[in-house]
Amino acid sequence: MKIKQTAGRDSLGAFAPEFARLNDDVLFGEVWSDDTLSLRDRSLVTVVTLIAEGLTDSSFRYHLETAKNNGITATEIAAIITHAAFYAGWPKAWAAFRIAKEVWGDKTIGNASYEAHKRASIFPVGAPNDAFARYFTGKSYLAPLADSVFNVTFEPRARNNYHIHRADKGGGQILLCVAGKGIYEEEGKPARLLEAGDVVSISEGVRHWHGAADEWFSHIAIEVKGENSRTEWLEAIDDEHYTSVLANLKKQNNG
């Protein structure tokens, strides 16, 4: 499976475009996407290399979270860091353990509702959606599946801001709901409660938002090709509006 990464262009595209290209297109688009090694094995190699270098910054946390999503268990990461300690150094292992304990012991990620949601979806949860976190209320996760196709997972009550998919011609987005329960609302129309199997077709130029109800929720987001496609991000969905929408949907659903 080819991995699509945009973190380089999102963070450094204007300042260092060549570095961003190498990060997104070569490191992830070619090296990580080469199926000679599994994603699990690549995560293991990357984590051990970063421990050896003594790098325990945000990128190390990202790769630990990726390792977890790629199937490395808490027991295995403990054994990996312990083994690396004898070759890379004891202080480096201590630093690595502090972050690994947070990642594998996270009370939200590790709870029963998350594990049940993960089993219900055939697609990976992915890594924290840090590049777009400023456009979300609550935490979301992103797993690239193909070109312009992503599995987006929302923690309970997490949602994105109002936004509009723009294009000079064509454009828009399709959502395929795969697990959990979510909410979709277009400006001027009643909100919808989303469940696995539901499909939402979003036209270009429509102001809308979507996210989780009060449980985990995942949908596949497919970008509809268009000329000069872009997303216009707008204001956040405040708690009062979100709570009102959720309450109304629950009432309708129970009725």
Residue, then its C-alpha position, 0 to 999 in steps of 0.5 A: m500500500k502506498i503511503k501518502q504523507t503531507a506533513g512536509r508540505d504542510s509544515l515546510g512547503a513554502f520555506a523548504p519545498e525540496f526538503a518537503r518533497l523528499n520527506d513526503d514523496v521519497l521517504f514516505g512515498e517510496v521508502w515506507s511504501d516499499d513492501t520489501l519490509s512490512l510497516r510493522d518492521r519499518s516502525l521497529v527499525t525507525v524506533v530503534t534508530l531514533i532511540a540510538e540517536g537520542l531523539t525523543d521529540s515529537s517525531f519520536r512520539y509520532h513514530l511510536e504511535t505509528a508503531k502501535n498502529n502498525g501492530i507493535t504491542a506494549t509488551e513488545i515495545a518494552a522488550i525492544i527498548t530494553h534490548a536497545a538499552f544495552y547498545a544505545g545507552w541506558p539514559k536513552a532507554w529511560a527517555a524512550f520509556r517515558i514516551a512509550k508509556e504514555v503512548w501505550g498507556d494512554k487512557t483514551i486510546g487504550n480504553a475498551s471503547y477504542e479497542a471495540h471500535k478498532r475491531a469494528s473497522i477493517f481500516p487502520v486508525g492511523a497517526p494523530n492528525d497533528a497537521f490539521a489539529r487546528y481545524f478540529t475540536g477534540k482529537s482525530y487520527l489519519a490513515p492514508l489509504a490511497d491517493s486522495v483517500f484517507n480513513v479519518t477517525f474521531e474520538p468521542r465528540a471530536r469534530n472538524n470546523y465548518h469548511i467548504h471544498r472549493a474548486d474552479k471546476g468539479g471538486g467536492q468530497i465523498l464520505l464512506c462511514v465505516a465504524g461507530k456513530g458520527i454527525y454530518e451537518e450542512e448549513g441550512k439542512p437538518a443534521r444527519l446521524l451517521e453509522a457504518g454503511d452510510v454515504v455522504s456526497i458533499s458538493e463543491g461550495v457547500r458549508h458543512w462539518h462532520g465528526a463523532a457523536d458520543e462514541w468513536f467514529s471513522h469514515i473514509a474521506i475521498e476527494v472528488k477531483g477538480e481543477n484547483s481543488r482546495t479546502e476553505w477552513l472556517e470557524a469551529i463548532d462550539d460546544e453549545h451547538y454541538t450538544s444541541v445537534l447531538a441531543n436532537l439526533k438522539k431524540q429523533n433516533n430513539g423516536 
